[in-house]
Amino acid sequence: MVRSGEMADRSAERTPIALAALATALAAAMTPQTALAQVLAAPTTTPTTATQTEERVLLEADQLIDDEQARTITAEGDVQVRYQGRTMRTDRLVYDLNSGSIHAVGNVQIVLEDGSTTYANEVEVDEALNVGIATELRARLGGQGTLAARAALRHGEGESELRNVIYTSCPICEGSDRPPTWSLRARRAIQDRDSRTISYQGAVLEVSGVPILYLPYFAHPDPTTDRASGFLPPNIGRNRRLGTFYQQPYYWAISPYQDMTASVRVHGNVNPLLGLEYRQRTWSGQFEFDTTFTQERLFDSEGDRSGSDLFRYSVFGKGKFEINDYWDWGFGVERIYDDEYLRRYDLDGPGERRGPYIGQDTRLISQLYAIGQNQHSYSSVSFVNFQGLRETDTSDLLPVIAPFAEHETVLTDPLLHGQLRLQANSAVLLRDDNPATLAFEGSDARVSLTSTWRRDMIFGPGIVMSPFAQARGDAYRIETSENEYESVTRGLGLAGVEVSWPFMRPGERFDMVVEPVAMAAFASENADDPLIVNEDSLAFELDDSNLFRPNAAPNYDLWEPGGRLSLGVRATARAHSGESASLLFGRRWRDQQAVGFTEINNLDGRTSDWVGAVQVDLGRNFGTEARVRLDDETFEVNRVDLGVRGAIGRFSANMRYFSVDETLAPTDPNEELNANLGVELARGWRMQFGLTRDLDSDMNLRQDIRAIYEDDCTFLEIAYTRNETQRGTIGPDEGLQIRIGLRSLGVFGGS
């Protein structure tokens, strides 16, 4: 029997500080596991600092055997070793005091600090539990990938060589012979834990166990890392304009708070296109820029070139930063060289929120803004510049807003137990006159101050009465001719009341509420001035969303004078199981016609058309919503917007139909149908069909058909699309797109 004191002393002298606790525990060989654990956790005779305490090794086993002559320690039976957040479990462990190596045999499992787990039949590790040699290795990487190898050999710090390796991010069923959806097999691979990459030599991509692609060399980030520098999957495709093209992006993880993606796209018909995308986080916010550029002439849908060879570009960017607890500031940039640049190269960009205002594919918006907000107030200042992408967009049509500013404060119970809303609003529009038009279009500015009071009261048999009042003052500075300005001021006010009487009928299966609503108001007159041009209330319509708004005009330039009365009914039914249905129907009466209100606004006369809305939600199987506008005398449908969705078994569909009387939209499509149909097939496969049809012109604007496969680790999409729209020199087009997504590897595809 070994003398424990001598062994403890010699071990403490021979082994590093990190293993001092293990050396001390040698005296407890052959003791029960619980007692051994207590000894390992106890302080040693060697003085230790706090750092040394954190580096101690803890060993637990059913049995410990010390061979003093061979200077080895053998642990058997449910062996566990813990060191600096790492844990190793095995059936049998031999620790060599001479070399400091640990040899584990049988059901070996090593868990690292990041949660990555390695399994093996036999491993040899150092004192820090870094694997040196392993056989029949299996590793779970970050919960997203599984790696297996016949053998693993460590080469230096953080690098391991794997022989006869297989990698997949698909779930693997224990005891099943079914192969994963996809896997990478290679005769040799290198796993680098410093760069967190895995590189393969002689790799074969298998789908359901069938080899489909040979890759002499392939590398990808370790699934345990969030991001790593390297080449991203390419985009390959062909169309009539560009010819065959190949785009190769490269991702650069510059630092933990900034990165950049650079790409080059080579075309068969035209010059290459370069792209740069840069993102960065700062101490107060973040920003990003996405730009493309090329040197090329104009070309049409067939790839035929014309015009001068010029430098052409697109720039999109956004940023948002915190100033203090109330204020944030930010910017949005949207700019392209010519109107058809994005469509010509099939680029995205418009439609993303880059600030308070969102651009469209026909109109880009660049903006600089500051926004402040808390529980009782809201403030904003914005400088806005437009770039029109239609031939009719001119500088007089699209001004520079420099700036638009607003502030709103809400006070509760300041006057007659109601709510008082104080608002200040200003706008400065800068524009150049268009000599091609007869009327002079110049710059103008406006400042408005508004106070609105409202109080909600309930009295009698549940009647809700809400009196309200508003007072507003406007001051305009208008350019009537070049460098000649005139000032206009006006005072406006209105007062009225909104009354509703909800009736509720609770039931065993559903509850119903029926609520008649009336709004009556009277507003000041003589607000119309020939110098005031309606700039901010051009595109609005009285419908179900604003039927009971006191002033139908949504902004400042247009004012609804005189008396008005809105009557309607709201009804809601809600089942206890979650289904619901709602209805609103009503109209508006006015005591006079007003300048600036047209048939398009639904306010051209003394009576509006009838407006209504219906919404039904029966869960996944059925839902619909509809908004209608009916003629005030004949009840003919002047406008309808209908959406329906449904699902039966494996089939699902959604459809949206709208129809507008041609007198309300003489230049826009008056009747259009958009429909999508989906079919769930077997084992992850589904089909989708889409159609957008202009019923006026009796032509399909867009159609597509898609075959999609998706499971836990794989995405495959094969899509055919055809677009019949024509804008400028870019006309109808069709394309075939194939995209393959392998989880943890990326998305491969082209069109």
N, C-alpha and C positions, 0 to 999 in steps of 0.2 A: 504494500500500500504506500502511496506517495505521501510524503510529509507536505501538508498543504502550505505551511508557512514558507518553506523553502521554494516550492514551486511558484507561489505568488510573487516572492521577491525576484526570482530569476526571470519570470515572465515579464514583470514590470520593467526590468532592466533591458530585456531583449526586444520587446515589441514596442511599437509606437505608442504615443499617448492615447491615440484613438482606441487602442485595444487594451488599455490598462484595466478596465473593468472586467474584460473577458479573462485576462490573466489572473486577476484576483479571484474570479469564480472557479478556477481550476480546483481549489480546495474543496469545492462543493460537489465534485464528481460523484455520480451515483446517487445524488439526493433527489427527492421528488421534484417534479417540474415547478410547482408553485413556490417551494422554498428556494429553488435555484433562481427563479425570476426575482425574488426579493433580494438575494445576494448580489445579482448583477446590477440592480438599481441602486444598491447602497454605495456610499462614498468609499473610495479606495484609500490605502495607506499613503499613496502618493498624493501630494497636494495638487488640487485641480482648480483652474479658473472657470468662470462661467462659460467661456468658449470651449474649454476642454470638456466640460460636462455635456454640452450639446453634441460633441463628436464621439461620445462613448458608444460602443457596440453592445447591443443586448442580444443574448443568445438564450433560447428556450429549447428544451428537448426532453424526451422521456428518459434518455440515458446518455451520460458522457463518459468516454473512455480516454484516459491519458496514457500515452506511450512516451515515457521519459527518454528512453534511449533514442527513439526515432524522432523525438521532439514533434509529435503530432497529437492533435486532439480530435477525437472522433465523436460525433453526436449522432444519435439514432432515434428514430421515432418522433414523428410530428415536429421536425426541426424548424425553427424560425429564427432568422437573424435580422436585426433592425439596425440601420445606420443612416443618420441624417435624412430621414424621410423615405429611405429605401428599405424594402422588405424582401427577403428571400425565404421561401418555404421549400422543403425537400424531405425525402424519406431518410437520407443518410448524408452526412457531411464530414469531410476530413479537412482539418485546418493544419497546414504545415507551418510551424513556427520559424523554420529556417528560411523559407522563401516568402512567407507571408501570403501564400496562395490558399484558396479554399476550393476544394473539389467536392461537388455535390452530385449525387446519383439518385435517380428515381423521382419522377413527378416534380421536377424542379419548376418553381414559379418565382419570377423576380418582378416586383412592382416598383417603378421609379417614381420620382417626385411629381412628374406631370401626369401620372395615371397610366402611362404606357406599361403594358404587361407582357412579359416574355415567358414562354413555356419551353421546356426542353426535357429530354431524357437524361442528359448528362451535361454538366457545365463545369468550367473552371474559371473562377473569378478572383480578383484581387481583394484587398481588405476593404476597399470602397464599394464592393459589389459590382465592379465593372466587368462585363463578360470578356474572358480571354478566348476560350474555346468552348463550343457547344455542339451537340449533335441532336438531330431531329428537333430543330428550333422552330417555335411558333410564337409570334409576337402580335399583340393587339396594340395598334398605334393610335392613341388619342381617341379611341372609340369610333374611328371612321375607316380604318383599314386593317387588314390582317395579312401578315407576312409569314411565310413558312420556308424553311431551308433544311437540306440534309445536314449541312455543317456550317458553322460560323467560326471565323478566325479574326481576332482583334489585331488591327495594325495601328499601333500608336494610340494617342489620346483621342477618343471620340469617333474612331473610324473602325468599321467592321467589314470583313469580306464574307459574302454569303455564297454558298455553292448550291447549284440546283435549286433555285429559289422560285417561289410563286407568290404573287401579290394580288389582292383584290380588296375592294371596299364593300363587296356584297355580303349579306349574311350567309354563314355556313352552318348548315344543319348537321348536328352531331348524329352519327349513326346512319346517315343517308348517303347513297351513292350518287345523288344528283349533283352535277357540277354547278359552280356559281354561274350567274348570268354572264359575267366576263372575268377574265383573269390575265395577268401578265406572267409568262414563264421565261426564265432566263438561266443560262448555264452559270452566269456569274453576275453578282451585283455588289455595289459598295454602298453601305449606309453610313453617312457622315452626320454625326449628331451635332457638330458645331454649326454647319450650314443647314442642317436639317433637310438634307436631300437624299434621295435614293436613285442611283444611276445603274442602268442595266447594260450588259453586253450580250449580244445575240438574243434579244427578246422576241417573243412571239405573243401576239394578242390572240386570245382564245375567246370565243363566244359559245357558251353552253358546251364547253369542252372541245370545240372544233377550231383548229388554227385558221385564222383568216388574214393575218398580217404579220410579216417579218420585219423587225426593226433592228438593224445592226447596233444602234445605240439609242437609248432612251433614258430620260431623267425626269423626275417630278419631285415636288416638295414633299417632305415627310408630313403625313396628315396631322401630326401634333403641332405643326407651326401654322400660325394665322396667315403668313405671307412670306414669300421668299423671291429673290431676284431670279430671273430666267426667262426663256422664251415661252410665250403662251401659245395655245393651239392656233393654227393658221385658219384663214378664211379663204376658201377656194370657190370660184364660180364662173359663170359666163352669162352675158346678155348681149343684146344687139348693139347697144351704145358703146359699152366698154370692151367688148370682146371677152376672151378668157382672161381672168384676173386671179392674182395670188396676193394675199395680204398676210404679212408676218409681223405680229406685235412682240415687243420685248418689254417685260416689266422690271423696273428697278426700284427695290425697296431702299430708298436713300437713307432713311433713319426711322426710328419708331413713330415719328410724327409727320413724315413726308414721303411721297413716292411719285413715280412718273412712269407712264407707258408711252413708248415710242413705237411707231409702226410705219411700214412702207408697203404700199399696194401697187403692184406692177400690172399694167393692162396690156392686152393685145392690140388695141386700137389707138390708145391715147397715151400721153406721158404719165409717169408714175405720180402717185399722190402720197404725200408725207403727212403724218399725224403725230401730235404730241398732246398728252393729257397729264396735267400736273395737279397734285393735291397736297395740301398742307394744313396741319392743325397748329394753332398758336395758343398762347396763354389765355386769350380772350375769345377765340372762335376758330373758324376754319374757312378756307377758300379753295377753289379749284378752277382750272382753265382747260378747255378742250378745243384744240385748233387743228385745222388741216390747211395745206397749201400745195400749189402746183404751178407750173409754168406751161400754159396751154392755150390754144385757140378755142373758140366756141364750137360745139358739135351738137347735132340733133339726135333724134331717136335711132337713126341708122348708123351713127358714128361718123357722119360726114362733117368735116371741119369747115369753118368759115371765120372771117374776122382776123384780128391781130393776135399774135402770140404774146400773152400778157401774164403777169403774176396774179394769181387768183387764190382766194383764201376764204376760210370761215373761222370765226372766233365765238365761242360760247363760254361764259364763266359766271361764277356766283361766289358770294362770300357773305358771311354774317358774323358780327362781333358784338360782344357785350361791353357797354360803356359803364353802366352801374346797374343797380337793382331795378331801375325804371326803364332806362333807355338801352336799345340795341341799334346798331347801324349796319348797313350792308349795301351790296351792289349786285347788279345783274348786267351781263354783257351779251348781246346777240347781234352779230354783224356778219354779213357775207359780201363778197365782191360784186356779184350780179344776181339778178332775180332767180335764175334757174340753176344756180350752182349746186344747191343741195339735191334737187331732183336729178340733175345730170350725173352726179356721182353716187346716188342712193345713200345719202347721209341723213342722220337724225340730228335733232337739236331743238326745234321749236316745240312748244307745248309743255315744257318743264317749268315748274315754279322756281323763279330766280329772284323773287321779291314780291311786293304787293300786287304787281300786274303781270299777267301771263301772256306771252306771245302766242301767235298762231303760225301755221305754215304759209299764210299769205301776209303776215304782218309781224315783224320782229320788234322787240322792245328792249332797250337798254335803260337802266335806271340806277339811281343813287338815292338811298332812303335812310331815314331814321324813324324808329317806332318806339313809343313809350306806352306802357300799359300797367295798370294795377287794378284793384278791385272796383274802384269808383271812377276811373278816368282812362281816356285813350287819346294819344297824340301821335301825329305822323307828319313827316315832311318828305316829299319825293320830287326828284328831278327826273324827267322822263323824255326819252328820244325814240321816235318811231322810224323803222325802215319798212316801207311798203314794197311788197313783192308783186304787185299787179301793175299793169300798164297805166291804169287810171289813177294810181297813187302819186300825188304831186305834193310839193312843199306847202302849198296853201291848204291842202286837205289834211295833212298830218303835221301839226305844229310841234314845237318843242315846248314842253311843260317845265317852267322854271320860276317857281316851283308850284306844286300843289300841297297845301298844308291844311291840317284840320286838328281841332282839339275838342274833346267832349268830356264833360264832368256831370256825373249823376248825383243828385242830392236827394236823400229820403227824408220825408216829413218836414221840409222847410216851410211849406205853405199849405194850409188847409189839409194837413195829414196826407198829402199826395207826394208824387215824385216829380222833381224839377230837373230837367235836362238842359244844360247850358252848352252851346256849341259855337265854335268860331271856325270859319272855313274861308280859304282864299285860293285863287288860281291865277297864274300868269301864263298866257299863251303867246309864244313868239312864232311868227310866220312871215314868209316873204310873199308878196303879191304875185299872182299868176297873170302875166300880161295877156294870156289867151282868153281870159274871161272878162266880161263887161264890168261886173261889180268889183269893187276894191276889197281885197281881203288883207287885213292888217292884224297887228297884234292887239291884245286886250288883256285886261286884268280885272279881277273881282274880289271883293271882301264882303263876307256875310257874317252877321251875328244873329243867333237864334236862341230863344228860350221856349221850352215846351213843358207844359204841366199836364199831369194826368193822375187821376185817382180812381182806384177800383173799389166799389162798394157793393155789398150784398144786403138786400132788404126784402121784406115781405116773404112771399113763398119761393125764395131762392132766386130772385131776379138779380142779375149782375148788371150794375150801372157804372159806366166809366166816363165821366165828363173829362174833357180835355180842352186845352187852349194853347195857341202858339202865336208868338210875335217875332218878326224877323225884319232886319234891315240889310239892304244890299247897296253897295257902292261900286260902280263900274268906271273904268278908264278905258276908252275905246279909240283905236286909231281909225279915223274916218278917211284919211288920205295920207300920203307919204309924209311921216313926221308931224302930222296934225292929229291932235287928240281932243276928245270931248269927254266930259264927266256926266254920269247919270246916277242918280240915287233914287231909291224907292223904299217905302215902308209897307210891310205886309203883315197880315194877321188872320187868324181863323179861330173859331170856337165851335164846339159841338159835343156830342155825346154818343157813346156806343152802348147799346142795351142788348143783353142776351138772356134767355130763359131756358136753362138746360133741364130736360126731363130725363130721369134715369129709371130704367126698369131692370133690376137684377133678376137673374134667372138661374136655374140649376146648371145649365150648360154654358150660357153666355150672358153677358151684361150688355145693355143697349143704352145709348145716350142720344137723344134728339134735342137739338139746340137751335131755335130760331134766333137770328141775329139781325140787328138793325143799326145803322150808323147814319147820323144826320149831322151836317156841319154847314156853316156859312163862312165864306172867306171874303176878304177885301177885294175890291175891283180896281180897275185902272192900273194894272200891273204891267200891261203891254206897252213897250216903248220901241219904236222902229229901229233905234240904234242897238238894242240888245238882241244879239243873234243867239239862237238856241244852239249851244255847243254840247251840253252835257245830258240832254234828255231826248235824244234822237231815236234810240232803239228800245222803246218800251211799249208794253201793251197791257191794257186792263184785263186781268184774268183772275183765276181763283186765288192766286198768291197775294194780290194786292187789292182785292175787291173792297175791303173795308178800311183801306188806308185813307186818312182824311184828305190829303193832297195827292191826287193820282200821279202827278209828275214826280219822278223819283229824286231829282236833284235840285238845282237852283235856278237855272235860266228860265224854265217854264213854270208858270203858276196857274193853278186851276181856280178861277174866280167864281163868286156867287155861291148859291146854295146847291147842295147835292145830298142825295139820299141813296144808300145802298141797303138792299134787303136780300136776305138769303137764309139758308138752313144748312146746318152741319149735323151729320149723324155718324155715330161710330158704334160698331158692334165688336165685342172682343170675347172670344171663347176662353173658358178656363184652361183649355189645353194649348192655347197660344195662337190660334187662328184669329184673324181680324179682318174687318172691312170698314171703309169709311166713305163718306159722300159729302160733297159741298155743291150747292147750286144757288145761283142768285144773279142779280143785275144791278145797274146803277142808273139813277135819274138825276138830271141837272136842270136848273132853272134857266140856263142860257148856254149858247154856243160860245166857244172861246178860240181866239187866234192861236195857232200852233198845234192844236189837237186835230188829228186826222183819222180817217177810217182805219188806217193801219194801227193806230193807238187804241181803237175801239171807243173813242171819245169824240167823234166828229160831230155828233148831234146832241140832242137833249137826253136821249136814252141810249144806253149801251146795248150791245148784244148780250144774250144770256151766256153765262160762263159756268162751267161745272168741272168737277174732278171726281173720279172714282178710283179707289184702291182696294184690292182684295189680296190677302196673303193667306193661303191654305197650306203653307209649309213647302217642302221640296216639290211636291207633285203639281202644284198650280199656284200661279200668282199673276195678277194683271193690274195695270194702272192706265188710266185714260184721262185726257184733258180735252174738253170740247168748247167750241164757241158757236152758238146758234144764233141765226138772224133774229132780231128783236120782233119782227112781224110774222115772217113765214116759218120760222124755226128750221130753215135750211142750214146745213152744216157749212160754216165758213172756215172752220179750222178744227182738225182732230189730230191728236197725238196719242197713239195707242201702243202699249207694250204688253206682251203676253209671254209667259214662260211656263213650261210644264215638263213633267217627266213621267214615263210609264215604263216600268221594268228597266230594260237596257237602253231605252231611248230617252233623250232629253232634247228640248228645243226651246228657242226664244226668238221672238219676232217683234219688230218695231215698225209701225206704219204711221206716216203722217201725210196729211192732205191739207193744203191751204188754198183758199179761193184766189184765183189769179189776180183779182183786183187788189189783194192785200200784199202780194209779192210778185209784181210783174216781171222782175228780172231773175228770180230764183226758181229752182225746181219746185213745182207745186204738189207733186205726189211721188212719194218714194217708199220703197219697202226694203227693209234689212232683215234677213232671216238667217239663223244658224241651227243646224241639226247635228246631234251627236249620238253615236251608237257605241255602247260598250261591248267589245268582243271578248274572246276568251283570254285568260292568263295575261292581263295587263295591256292588251291591245284595245284601241278605240279608233273610230273614224269620226271626222268632223267635216261638215259641208257648210259653206258660207256663201251668201248671195246678197249683193246690193243692187237694186234695180230702180232705174228712173222710169216710172210708169207713164210720165208725160211723153217722153221720147221713145218709149218702148224699147229700151236698151239696157243691158247689164253694165253698170258702172264698175263693179268688181265681183269676182267670183273666185272661190278657192276650195280646194279639197285637201284634207290632211289625214295621213295615217300616223298614229302616235302609239309608241310603246313606252311604258313607264313602270318601274318597280323601285325598290329601296335604293338601288345603286346605279340605275341606268335610265337614260332618256334617249329616245330615238324619234325623230320627226321627219317625215317625207311630205312635202307640201308643194302643190301646184297652185299658182295664183295668176290671174289675168286682170289687168287694169285697163279700162277703156277711156279714161279721162285724158283730155288734151289741154295743156297749158303752155303757151308760147311755142317753142320748137320741140318740146318734150311731149310726146303723144302716147298712144296705147302701148302697153308693154306686157310681157308675160315672163314667168320665171319658174324654175324648179329649185326648191330648197331642200337640202338634206342636212340635218343637224344631229350629232351624236354627243350625248353628255354622259361621261363616266365620272361618278362621284369621286372626288379627291384628285382627279386628273384634269378635268376641264371639259369644255364643250368644243367639239370639232364640227365644222360645217361650212356651207357656202350656198350660193344661190345663182 
